[in-house]
């Protein structure tokens, strides 16, 4: 079970580090002149929307994994780790061929020129984030099914807490002017980093008994 926890922790730690999860919130906050409290609340709301859709799909994936593992033991021993490795390879290939277009919410400078209400902006971000769940964590739910509903619950809770905590921390540091590191590499190699993590988790799941 501890391997499952560490894997969830790793995915939950790396995923929200990618700039397209928090830089738009910082930019909007400065444009709309939100207070620090308003920005943090907006981050929590949009981050929760993002993780909610991911968890919903993950539970469905985990349910399928549980049903399959009841009849076929090789699902949890071979198929689940293989899915993680294959998905990781796909992410690496996508990064290699990528033109670096990102699919999470993006800023449109022209639209921000027209001052919108805070509620409308947050609602727009929530919708965009809800319909862009994280595929990499979905694959890990299949592995979590090896531990039944306890494993699925563990992955969900760890992913939710880590994502929201890191998003809030990065946004807060950003609006305070503390976070000045160059995010170019993360921004342009999100898929490669995700791919490497998935491959490592798949190999760990295969060679180390959960």
Residue frames as qw, qx, qy, qz and C-alpha x, y, z in Angstrom:
[[0.000, 0.884, 0.467, 0.000, 0.00, 0.00, 0.00],
 [0.324, -0.752, 0.075, 0.569, 2.88, 2.38, 0.69],
 [0.378, -0.026, 0.577, 0.724, 4.04, 2.10, -2.93],
 [0.100, 0.680, 0.640, 0.344, 0.58, 3.18, -4.05],
 [0.252, -0.894, -0.242, 0.279, 0.71, 6.11, -1.65],
 [0.407, -0.511, 0.313, 0.690, 4.15, 7.21, -2.85],
 [0.313, 0.256, 0.663, 0.630, 3.07, 6.95, -6.49],
 [0.027, -0.836, -0.529, -0.143, -0.01, 9.07, -5.81],
 [0.362, -0.807, -0.042, 0.464, 2.14, 11.55, -3.92],
 [0.435, -0.227, 0.469, 0.735, 4.58, 11.80, -6.81],
 [0.182, 0.498, 0.647, 0.548, 1.89, 12.36, -9.44],
 [0.191, -0.883, -0.427, 0.020, 0.10, 14.81, -7.17],
 [0.437, -0.668, 0.089, 0.596, 3.35, 16.68, -6.61],
 [0.377, -0.102, 0.525, 0.756, 4.54, 16.93, -10.21],
 [0.218, 0.593, 0.692, 0.350, 1.28, 17.59, -12.02],
 [0.053, -0.941, -0.328, 0.069, 0.33, 20.98, -10.50],
 [0.469, -0.534, 0.205, 0.673, 3.90, 22.26, -10.97],
 [0.422, 0.327, 0.548, 0.644, 3.28, 22.76, -14.67],
 [0.078, -0.150, -0.066, 0.983, 2.86, 26.51, -15.36],
 [0.296, -0.253, -0.524, -0.758, -0.48, 26.20, -17.17],
 [0.459, -0.505, -0.727, 0.068, -2.06, 25.29, -13.83],
 [0.402, -0.678, -0.377, 0.487, -1.15, 28.44, -11.92],
 [0.300, -0.113, 0.185, 0.929, 0.38, 31.19, -14.08],
 [0.095, -0.499, -0.548, -0.665, -3.00, 32.09, -15.67],
 [0.447, -0.736, -0.504, 0.069, -4.45, 32.59, -12.20],
 [0.466, -0.451, -0.082, 0.757, -1.60, 34.93, -11.26],
 [0.174, 0.124, 0.397, 0.892, -2.04, 36.92, -14.47],
 [0.252, -0.629, -0.591, -0.437, -5.80, 37.19, -14.02],
 [0.499, -0.659, -0.422, 0.373, -5.37, 38.18, -10.38],
 [0.359, -0.320, 0.058, 0.875, -3.06, 41.05, -11.33],
 [0.026, 0.285, 0.529, 0.799, -5.22, 42.13, -14.26],
 [0.385, -0.640, -0.558, -0.362, -8.41, 42.14, -12.21],
 [0.013, -0.519, 0.414, -0.748, -6.65, 43.53, -9.12],
 [0.787, -0.423, -0.413, -0.179, -7.87, 40.77, -6.85],
 [0.404, -0.737, 0.456, -0.292, -6.74, 40.67, -3.24],
 [0.122, 0.389, -0.911, 0.067, -4.51, 37.83, -2.07],
 [0.444, 0.080, 0.769, -0.452, -7.46, 36.23, -0.32],
 [0.700, 0.495, 0.097, -0.505, -9.63, 36.43, -3.44],
 [0.460, 0.575, -0.641, -0.216, -6.85, 34.88, -5.53],
 [0.084, -0.243, 0.941, -0.219, -6.32, 32.00, -3.13],
 [0.580, 0.259, 0.583, -0.507, -10.06, 31.30, -3.00],
 [0.662, 0.579, -0.187, -0.438, -10.27, 31.38, -6.81],
 [0.259, 0.493, -0.828, -0.059, -7.34, 28.96, -6.98],
 [0.314, -0.053, 0.878, -0.357, -9.02, 26.56, -4.57],
 [0.660, 0.413, 0.340, -0.527, -12.29, 26.65, -6.51],
 [0.630, 0.606, -0.365, -0.321, -10.76, 26.15, -9.95],
 [0.102, 0.444, -0.887, 0.078, -8.28, 23.57, -8.65],
 [0.480, 0.054, 0.772, -0.413, -11.10, 21.60, -7.02],
 [0.717, 0.506, 0.067, -0.475, -13.06, 21.68, -10.28],
 [0.447, 0.597, -0.645, -0.167, -10.05, 20.25, -12.09],
 [0.035, -0.274, 0.934, -0.225, -9.45, 17.48, -9.58],
 [0.620, 0.150, 0.511, -0.576, -13.16, 16.66, -9.27],
 [0.782, 0.464, -0.164, -0.383, -13.55, 15.61, -12.89],
 [0.356, 0.509, -0.782, 0.053, -10.28, 13.67, -12.72],
 [0.259, -0.168, 0.843, -0.440, -11.42, 11.81, -9.61],
 [0.738, 0.258, 0.270, -0.562, -14.87, 11.03, -11.07],
 [0.739, 0.491, -0.407, -0.216, -13.34, 9.44, -14.16],
 [0.156, 0.472, -0.831, 0.251, -10.71, 7.77, -11.99],
 [0.536, -0.078, 0.665, -0.515, -13.37, 6.11, -9.82],
 [0.838, 0.377, 0.021, -0.394, -15.02, 4.73, -12.95],
 [0.549, 0.561, -0.619, 0.021, -11.66, 3.42, -14.19],
 [0.119, -0.373, 0.821, -0.416, -10.94, 1.95, -10.77],
 [0.738, 0.068, 0.414, -0.528, -14.36, 0.25, -10.65],
 [0.825, 0.455, -0.259, -0.212, -13.64, -1.42, -13.98],
 [0.312, 0.548, -0.742, 0.229, -10.24, -2.47, -12.69],
 [0.434, -0.244, 0.707, -0.502, -11.77, -4.02, -9.56],
 [0.852, 0.231, 0.200, -0.425, -14.29, -5.99, -11.60],
 [0.718, 0.540, -0.437, -0.053, -11.63, -7.26, -13.95],
 [0.103, 0.525, -0.773, 0.342, -9.21, -8.17, -11.17],
 [0.699, -0.169, 0.487, -0.495, -11.89, -10.31, -9.52],
 [0.935, 0.276, 0.160, -0.157, -11.74, -12.70, -12.46],
 [0.793, 0.486, -0.138, 0.342, -8.29, -12.18, -13.91],
 [0.635, -0.687, 0.002, 0.352, -5.41, -11.86, -11.48],
 [0.641, 0.083, 0.246, 0.722, -2.94, -10.96, -14.22],
 [0.104, 0.871, 0.296, 0.379, -4.76, -7.64, -14.63],
 [0.383, -0.919, 0.085, -0.033, -3.20, -6.23, -11.48],
 [0.760, -0.403, 0.341, 0.379, 0.11, -8.06, -11.92],
 [0.531, 0.032, 0.517, 0.671, 0.85, -7.39, -15.60],
 [0.234, 0.678, 0.539, 0.443, -1.81, -5.40, -17.45],
 [0.212, -0.948, -0.222, 0.084, -2.06, -2.44, -15.06],
 [0.468, -0.625, 0.283, 0.557, 1.71, -1.77, -14.92],
 [0.488, 0.177, 0.601, 0.608, 1.90, -2.28, -18.69],
 [0.130, 0.851, 0.457, 0.221, -0.77, 0.36, -19.23],
 [0.315, -0.899, 0.023, 0.305, 1.25, 2.84, -17.16],
 [0.520, -0.346, 0.487, 0.610, 4.44, 2.12, -19.12],
 [0.389, 0.436, 0.633, 0.507, 2.71, 2.32, -22.51],
 [0.005, -0.941, -0.334, -0.059, 0.98, 5.55, -21.58],
 [0.426, -0.755, 0.191, 0.459, 4.32, 6.93, -20.40],
 [0.504, -0.038, 0.581, 0.638, 5.90, 6.05, -23.76],
 [0.233, 0.722, 0.560, 0.332, 3.01, 7.73, -25.56],
 [0.199, -0.954, -0.124, 0.186, 3.56, 10.89, -23.51],
 [0.498, -0.501, 0.394, 0.588, 7.27, 10.85, -24.38],
 [0.416, 0.279, 0.641, 0.582, 6.47, 10.52, -28.09],
 [0.057, 0.884, 0.448, 0.124, 3.90, 13.30, -27.83],
 [0.327, -0.854, 0.079, 0.397, 6.49, 15.56, -26.25],
 [0.524, -0.200, 0.538, 0.629, 9.01, 14.69, -28.96],
 [0.244, 0.416, 0.640, 0.598, 6.53, 15.66, -31.68],
 [0.095, -0.791, -0.517, 0.314, 4.87, 18.44, -29.72],
 [0.277, 0.599, 0.163, 0.733, 4.49, 21.98, -31.01],
 [0.257, -0.125, -0.532, 0.797, 4.08, 22.95, -27.34],
 [0.401, -0.392, -0.239, -0.793, 0.40, 23.80, -27.47],
 [0.011, 0.005, -0.837, 0.547, -1.19, 23.33, -24.06],
 [0.340, -0.371, -0.722, -0.474, -4.68, 22.15, -23.33],
 [0.263, -0.541, -0.635, 0.484, -5.46, 23.51, -19.89],
 [0.094, 0.927, 0.351, -0.096, -7.05, 26.91, -19.49],
 [0.539, 0.126, 0.140, 0.821, -5.23, 29.71, -21.29],
 [0.035, -0.652, -0.244, 0.718, -5.37, 33.46, -21.18],
 [0.391, 0.611, 0.474, 0.500, -6.82, 35.56, -23.92],
 [0.297, -0.215, -0.166, 0.915, -5.41, 39.06, -23.51],
 [0.148, -0.263, -0.387, -0.872, -8.10, 40.60, -25.67],
 [0.507, -0.544, -0.614, -0.262, -10.87, 39.13, -23.57],
 [0.531, -0.446, -0.464, 0.551, -9.25, 40.37, -20.38],
 [0.150, 0.161, 0.055, 0.974, -9.37, 43.92, -21.63],
 [0.487, -0.470, -0.305, -0.670, -13.07, 43.88, -20.96],
 [0.107, -0.274, 0.738, -0.607, -13.38, 43.77, -17.20],
 [0.618, -0.275, -0.646, -0.355, -15.58, 40.85, -16.27],
 [0.634, -0.612, 0.183, -0.436, -17.03, 40.07, -12.89],
 [0.153, -0.494, 0.839, -0.171, -15.01, 37.82, -10.62],
 [0.714, 0.079, 0.609, -0.336, -17.79, 35.24, -10.60],
 [0.774, 0.590, -0.014, -0.228, -17.90, 35.04, -14.40],
 [0.300, 0.705, -0.642, 0.029, -14.12, 34.65, -14.64],
 [0.340, -0.332, 0.839, -0.265, -13.95, 31.95, -11.99],
 [0.789, 0.263, 0.431, -0.350, -16.89, 30.12, -13.56],
 [0.670, 0.668, -0.276, -0.168, -15.17, 30.17, -16.94],
 [0.101, 0.596, -0.784, 0.142, -11.96, 28.80, -15.43],
 [0.571, -0.130, 0.723, -0.366, -13.88, 26.10, -13.56],
 [0.834, 0.427, 0.171, -0.303, -15.61, 24.93, -16.72],
 [0.527, 0.697, -0.485, -0.035, -12.34, 24.85, -18.63],
 [0.076, -0.497, 0.824, -0.262, -10.57, 22.95, -15.86],
 [0.720, -0.001, 0.557, -0.415, -13.43, 20.52, -15.28],
 [0.862, 0.467, 0.110, -0.164, -13.39, 19.43, -18.90],
 [0.508, 0.668, -0.526, 0.141, -9.62, 18.91, -18.94],
 [0.847, -0.487, 0.194, -0.087, -9.06, 16.00, -16.52],
 [0.047, -0.707, 0.698, 0.103, -5.57, 14.57, -16.12],
 [0.888, 0.213, -0.330, -0.239, -5.20, 11.37, -18.12],
 [0.409, 0.435, -0.740, 0.310, -1.99, 10.32, -16.39],
 [0.296, -0.223, 0.691, -0.621, -3.65, 9.95, -12.99],
 [0.829, 0.101, -0.001, -0.551, -6.56, 8.06, -14.58],
 [0.737, 0.316, -0.598, -0.003, -4.17, 5.30, -15.63],
 [0.122, 0.326, -0.767, 0.539, -2.90, 5.09, -12.08],
 [0.654, -0.127, 0.300, -0.683, -6.44, 4.43, -10.84],
 [0.878, 0.180, -0.374, -0.239, -6.30, 1.17, -12.76],
 [0.491, 0.285, -0.713, 0.412, -3.28, 0.21, -10.69],
 [0.263, -0.278, 0.508, -0.772, -5.02, 1.42, -7.52],
 [0.815, -0.085, -0.182, -0.543, -7.80, -1.09, -8.21],
 [0.634, 0.171, -0.733, 0.178, -5.37, -3.81, -7.07],
 [0.126, 0.017, -0.694, 0.709, -6.08, -2.58, -3.53],
 [0.084, -0.609, -0.789, -0.011, -9.83, -2.31, -4.04],
 [0.061, -0.888, -0.322, -0.323, -11.82, 0.71, -2.94],
 [0.567, -0.730, -0.008, 0.381, -9.25, 1.55, -0.28],
 [0.564, -0.085, 0.360, 0.738, -6.64, 2.07, -2.99],
 [0.176, 0.633, 0.477, 0.584, -9.00, 4.18, -5.08],
 [0.338, -0.906, -0.255, -0.026, -9.87, 6.30, -2.05],
 [0.634, -0.522, 0.118, 0.558, -6.20, 6.72, -1.18],
 [0.453, 0.189, 0.410, 0.769, -5.25, 7.91, -4.67],
 [0.012, -0.783, -0.454, -0.425, -8.22, 10.32, -4.76],
 [0.454, -0.863, -0.166, 0.146, -7.46, 11.92, -1.39],
 [0.615, -0.386, 0.222, 0.650, -3.71, 12.26, -1.96],
 [0.376, 0.360, 0.468, 0.714, -4.19, 13.66, -5.47],
 [0.120, -0.863, -0.396, -0.288, -6.79, 16.19, -4.28],
 [0.517, -0.805, -0.053, 0.286, -4.76, 17.43, -1.31],
 [0.607, -0.236, 0.317, 0.689, -1.47, 17.64, -3.20],
 [0.318, 0.510, 0.481, 0.638, -2.93, 19.38, -6.25],
 [0.178, -0.907, -0.307, -0.227, -4.80, 22.03, -4.28],
 [0.598, -0.706, 0.017, 0.379, -1.93, 22.63, -1.84],
 [0.571, -0.126, 0.353, 0.730, 0.72, 23.10, -4.51],
 [0.211, 0.646, 0.465, 0.567, -1.50, 25.22, -6.76],
 [0.307, -0.924, -0.222, -0.054, -2.32, 27.55, -3.88],
 [0.637, -0.565, 0.140, 0.506, 1.33, 27.71, -2.79],
 [0.518, 0.125, 0.419, 0.735, 2.59, 28.53, -6.29],
 [0.058, 0.772, 0.418, 0.474, -0.10, 31.13, -6.94],
 [0.440, -0.878, -0.146, 0.119, 0.48, 32.77, -3.56],
 [0.618, -0.399, 0.250, 0.629, 4.24, 32.89, -4.09],
 [0.419, 0.393, 0.480, 0.663, 3.66, 34.20, -7.59],
 [0.063, -0.876, -0.326, -0.351, 1.47, 37.12, -6.54],
 [0.542, -0.803, 0.025, 0.245, 3.96, 37.90, -3.79],
 [0.389, 0.857, -0.337, 0.016, 6.74, 38.04, -6.35],
 [0.561, -0.560, 0.609, 0.007, 8.69, 35.26, -4.67],
 [0.801, 0.141, 0.567, 0.131, 8.30, 32.67, -7.39],
 [0.278, 0.832, -0.258, -0.406, 10.66, 33.86, -10.10],
 [0.527, -0.256, 0.750, 0.306, 12.16, 30.60, -11.36],
 [0.310, 0.362, -0.549, -0.686, 12.29, 30.00, -15.10],
 [0.691, 0.140, 0.614, -0.355, 9.31, 27.78, -15.92],
 [0.486, 0.544, -0.443, -0.521, 10.25, 27.42, -19.60],
 [0.149, 0.251, -0.953, -0.085, 11.45, 23.81, -19.28],
 [0.278, 0.233, 0.838, -0.408, 8.38, 22.68, -17.34],
 [0.487, 0.539, 0.151, -0.671, 6.10, 24.55, -19.71],
 [0.532, 0.554, -0.470, -0.435, 7.59, 22.94, -22.81],
 [0.377, 0.252, -0.891, -0.010, 8.30, 19.45, -21.52],
 [0.616, -0.204, 0.390, -0.653, 5.22, 18.64, -19.45],
 [0.929, 0.149, -0.140, -0.307, 4.47, 15.50, -21.46],
 [0.613, 0.420, -0.624, 0.243, 8.05, 14.20, -21.23],
 [0.117, -0.368, 0.673, -0.630, 8.16, 14.62, -17.45],
 [0.768, -0.055, 0.253, -0.586, 4.77, 12.95, -17.09],
 [0.865, 0.304, -0.366, -0.162, 5.86, 10.12, -19.38],
 [0.375, 0.418, -0.730, 0.389, 9.00, 9.39, -17.36],
 [0.379, -0.254, 0.584, -0.672, 7.02, 9.36, -14.11],
 [0.865, 0.083, 0.054, -0.493, 4.40, 6.96, -15.53],
 [0.756, 0.366, -0.542, 0.033, 7.06, 4.59, -16.86],
 [0.134, 0.383, -0.741, 0.535, 8.83, 4.55, -13.48],
 [0.583, -0.136, 0.441, -0.668, 5.54, 3.91, -11.65],
 [0.891, 0.210, -0.201, -0.349, 4.68, 1.11, -14.08],
 [0.596, 0.379, -0.668, 0.233, 8.05, -0.57, -13.54],
 [0.149, -0.318, 0.669, -0.655, 7.73, -0.14, -9.78],
 [0.758, -0.028, 0.206, -0.618, 4.26, -1.69, -9.85],
 [0.873, 0.271, -0.369, -0.167, 5.52, -4.69, -11.81],
 [0.586, 0.337, -0.639, 0.368, 8.71, -5.43, -9.89],
 [0.011, -0.149, 0.664, -0.733, 7.53, -4.48, -6.39],
 [0.248, -0.441, -0.857, -0.101, 4.51, -6.18, -4.89],
 [0.235, -0.447, 0.005, -0.863, 1.77, -3.68, -3.90]]
